Amino acid sequence: MALTDALQIIFYGIIASHIIVSIIIIIIGYLKKNERIKHLPILFAINAFVFVLLVSIGTYFIDFKLIDFVAFIGYSIIISYVVTIEIPGYFLISKYDSNLTDVLQNLRQKSIQLNYNFDSVIDLRTYFNENKNTLSSITINELLDSFIKRCETIKNLDKSLYEITIKELGEHIQSTSSRSKHPFPKLIEIFSLAGISFLLGQLLNYVF
């Protein structure tokens, strides 16, 4: 399809804007070094490719009016986002949170075991060291390390830090298991409003 001058401006402007925004998000994602969202920059790269491909194919095969073209661009953004970011992001984050919850529960159980078997502090230290990377997305590493070090130093259970540690682990377990798994919860509202706006635009176009 040969695009008019107005459609060409919209086409190249949207493509350039989408790629620039994707690159910025990818860079920010890598700089954050957050284990929970480490896959999102990759998903945004895939999203940029799918969006450009979808819009290019649609533009080539469909003869658009201006308002239809704008609506098509909008729906392409939503569809590519849902397919390449929202759905896989949900599963990746859910898997991470599930694994993190299991680690926290195991740490809590191993910490409780110190009450009746202090020798298990070696097992607690080993398990904690193995999962430090997984725990990096929450603020528990420093407390756990201090608790284990204190127990190792006095060669007995530190009751004061023990109670705080068990409480913190319990709160993190509850928080991790119940938090949103959506990559960007606020975008649900934004895309819902965007979808309604495009539908109203199409309706007004055909009625009037």
GULOBA-879239 format. One record per residue (C-alpha): x, y, z; residue number from 0; residue in three letters. Coordinates in Angstrom, 3 decimals, padded with zeros to 6 digits. Layout:
BEGIN
       c1       c2       c3 num residuo
        X        Y        Z NUM     ALA
...
//
This chain:
BEGIN
       c1       c2       c3 num residuo
  000.000  000.000  000.000   0     MET
  001.277  003.466 -000.858   1     ALA
  001.028  005.645  002.231   2     LEU
 -000.075  009.253  001.997   3     THR
  002.262  011.912  003.381   4     ASP
  000.231  012.146  006.618   5     ALA
  000.279  008.380  007.124   6     LEU
  003.999  008.210  006.384   7     GLN
  004.697  010.804  009.074   8     ILE
  002.577  008.852  011.586   9     ILE
  004.098  005.529  010.515  10     PHE
  007.752  006.540  010.832  11     TYR
  007.085  008.661  013.910  12     GLY
  005.401  005.794  015.778  13     ILE
  008.071  003.277  014.720  14     ILE
  010.903  005.578  015.804  15     ALA
  009.183  006.472  019.098  16     SER
  008.451  002.827  019.934  17     HIS
  012.047  001.768  019.250  18     ILE
  013.493  004.679  021.262  19     ILE
  011.210  003.972  024.249  20     VAL
  012.056  000.257  024.058  21     SER
  015.805  000.997  024.022  22     ILE
  015.481  003.326  027.034  23     ILE
  013.515  000.698  028.994  24     ILE
  016.015 -002.029  028.044  25     ILE
  018.945  000.115  029.272  26     ILE
  017.153  001.009  032.532  27     ILE
  016.243 -002.653  033.080  28     GLY
  019.854 -003.798  032.719  29     TYR
  021.170 -001.007  034.951  30     LEU
  018.764 -001.923  037.764  31     LYS
  020.182 -005.473  037.982  32     LYS
  016.986 -006.687  039.643  33     ASN
  016.736 -010.493  039.561  34     GLU
  012.922 -010.380  039.565  35     ARG
  012.672 -008.372  036.334  36     ILE
  015.950 -009.364  034.651  37     LYS
  014.062 -010.923  031.705  38     HIS
  011.938 -007.844  030.954  39     LEU
  014.610 -006.029  028.872  40     PRO
  014.776 -009.104  026.605  41     ILE
  010.988 -009.112  026.305  42     LEU
  011.004 -005.421  025.362  43     PHE
  013.532 -006.136  022.603  44     ALA
  011.260 -008.884  021.272  45     ILE
  008.286 -006.532  021.611  46     ASN
  009.972 -003.847  019.497  47     ALA
  010.681 -006.375  016.732  48     PHE
  007.139 -007.834  016.779  49     VAL
  005.538 -004.366  016.779  50     PHE
  007.580 -003.162  013.791  51     VAL
  006.858 -006.413  011.937  52     LEU
  003.117 -006.282  012.709  53     LEU
  002.719 -002.646  011.645  54     VAL
  004.828 -003.112  008.501  55     SER
  002.823 -006.145  007.356  56     ILE
 -000.498 -004.459  008.140  57     GLY
  000.526 -001.287  006.334  58     THR
  001.631 -003.247  003.264  59     TYR
 -001.539 -005.331  002.869  60     PHE
 -004.355 -003.072  004.160  61     ILE
 -005.655  000.132  002.601  62     ASP
 -006.168  002.439  005.605  63     PHE
 -007.997  005.679  006.124  64     LYS
 -006.272  008.050  008.559  65     LEU
 -008.445  007.249  011.592  66     ILE
 -008.319  003.499  010.823  67     ASP
 -004.533  003.680  010.583  68     PHE
 -004.237  005.416  013.961  69     VAL
 -006.549  002.798  015.496  70     ALA
 -004.509 -000.002  013.888  71     PHE
 -001.294  001.435  015.345  72     ILE
 -002.908  001.614  018.781  73     GLY
 -004.173 -001.955  018.687  74     TYR
 -000.789 -003.140  017.373  75     SER
  000.889 -001.589  020.426  76     ILE
 -001.586 -003.317  022.755  77     ILE
 -001.455 -006.717  021.008  78     ILE
  002.346 -006.793  020.762  79     SER
  002.624 -005.731  024.419  80     TYR
  000.221 -008.422  025.636  81     VAL
  001.773 -011.208  023.538  82     VAL
  005.470 -010.398  024.048  83     THR
  005.614 -008.730  027.486  84     ILE
  002.489 -009.148  029.592  85     GLU
  001.872 -012.901  029.211  86     ILE
  005.492 -014.178  029.272  87     PRO
  006.383 -011.541  031.901  88     GLY
  003.573 -012.797  034.135  89     TYR
  004.814 -016.389  033.940  90     PHE
  008.480 -015.433  034.485  91     LEU
  007.700 -013.216  037.486  92     ILE
  005.309 -015.827  038.927  93     SER
  008.042 -018.459  038.635  94     LYS
  010.562 -016.164  040.325  95     TYR
  008.183 -015.274  043.174  96     ASP
  007.287 -018.928  043.683  97     SER
  010.971 -019.866  043.892  98     ASN
  011.694 -016.940  046.238  99     LEU
  008.784 -017.944  048.493 100     THR
  010.148 -021.506  048.674 101     ASP
  013.610 -020.191  049.605 102     VAL
  012.177 -017.945  052.327 103     LEU
  010.082 -020.782  053.738 104     GLN
  013.108 -023.081  053.817 105     ASN
  015.202 -020.408  055.530 106     LEU
  012.484 -019.889  058.119 107     ARG
  012.230 -023.628  058.737 108     GLN
  016.013 -024.006  059.038 109     LYS
  016.153 -021.030  061.415 110     SER
  013.456 -022.570  063.630 111     ILE
  015.440 -025.838  063.694 112     GLN
  018.215 -024.036  065.586 113     LEU
  015.937 -024.112  068.647 114     ASN
  016.399 -027.848  069.048 115     TYR
  019.441 -028.625  066.883 116     ASN
  022.036 -025.863  066.863 117     PHE
  024.403 -027.923  064.707 118     ASP
  022.044 -027.212  061.782 119     SER
  023.467 -023.667  061.705 120     VAL
  026.023 -025.026  059.220 121     ILE
  023.186 -026.139  056.936 122     ASP
  021.493 -022.745  057.383 123     LEU
  024.683 -020.885  056.447 124     ARG
  025.258 -023.069  053.370 125     THR
  021.670 -022.691  052.152 126     TYR
  021.721 -018.932  052.729 127     PHE
  024.996 -018.506  050.790 128     ASN
  023.620 -020.562  047.896 129     GLU
  020.513 -018.376  047.619 130     ASN
  021.901 -014.887  048.225 131     LYS
  021.374 -013.995  044.586 132     ASN
  017.716 -015.034  044.709 133     THR
  017.197 -012.981  047.878 134     LEU
  018.812 -009.866  046.402 135     SER
  015.467 -008.373  045.307 136     SER
  014.253 -008.084  048.931 137     ILE
  015.786 -006.525  052.051 138     THR
  016.512 -009.652  054.078 139     ILE
  020.122 -010.573  053.252 140     ASN
  021.763 -008.262  055.770 141     GLU
  019.523 -009.361  058.641 142     LEU
  019.972 -013.065  057.894 143     LEU
  023.716 -012.707  057.561 144     ASP
  023.912 -010.836  060.878 145     SER
  021.740 -013.448  062.591 146     PHE
  023.798 -016.394  061.330 147     ILE
  027.113 -014.657  062.113 148     LYS
  025.940 -013.871  065.629 149     ARG
  024.906 -017.487  066.209 150     CYS
  028.228 -018.723  064.841 151     GLU
  030.146 -016.284  067.069 152     THR
  028.450 -017.140  070.364 153     ILE
  028.045 -020.786  069.301 154     LYS
  024.441 -020.679  070.419 155     ASN
  021.072 -019.356  069.292 156     LEU
  020.833 -015.568  069.535 157     ASP
  017.309 -015.140  070.923 158     LYS
  017.028 -011.409  070.223 159     SER
  017.908 -011.626  066.522 160     LEU
  016.080 -014.945  066.206 161     TYR
  012.670 -013.423  066.925 162     GLU
  013.259 -010.512  064.563 163     ILE
  014.519 -012.842  061.808 164     THR
  011.558 -015.217  062.055 165     ILE
  009.152 -012.274  061.991 166     LYS
  010.850 -010.683  058.962 167     GLU
  010.940 -013.977  057.076 168     LEU
  007.228 -014.493  057.746 169     GLY
  006.360 -011.003  056.498 170     GLU
  008.453 -011.428  053.355 171     HIS
  006.838 -014.807  052.646 172     ILE
  003.384 -013.251  052.858 173     GLN
  004.402 -010.197  050.824 174     SER
  006.135 -012.212  048.081 175     THR
  003.369 -014.766  047.672 176     SER
  000.616 -012.127  047.464 177     SER
  002.219 -009.350  045.380 178     ARG
  001.150 -008.596  041.812 179     SER
  002.708 -010.738  039.091 180     LYS
  001.901 -008.261  036.316 181     HIS
  005.088 -006.733  034.826 182     PRO
  003.615 -003.214  034.965 183     PHE
  000.310 -003.102  036.939 184     PRO
 -000.403  000.569  036.104 185     LYS
 -000.396 -000.207  032.381 186     LEU
 -003.558 -002.287  032.827 187     ILE
 -005.480  000.927  033.467 188     GLU
 -003.686  002.855  030.725 189     ILE
 -004.254  000.213  028.039 190     PHE
 -007.865 -000.298  029.145 191     SER
 -008.517  003.421  028.642 192     LEU
 -006.627  003.361  025.354 193     ALA
 -008.709  000.449  024.107 194     GLY
 -011.958  002.221  024.987 195     ILE
 -010.757  005.393  023.248 196     SER
 -009.972  003.542  020.005 197     PHE
 -013.305  001.724  020.069 198     LEU
 -015.163  005.019  020.532 199     LEU
 -013.130  006.534  017.706 200     GLY
 -014.081  003.710  015.367 201     GLN
 -017.745  003.969  016.365 202     LEU
 -017.863  007.710  015.756 203     LEU
 -016.115  007.230  012.412 204     ASN
 -018.719  004.793  011.087 205     TYR
 -021.751  006.568  012.603 206     VAL
 -020.892  010.052  011.407 207     PHE
//
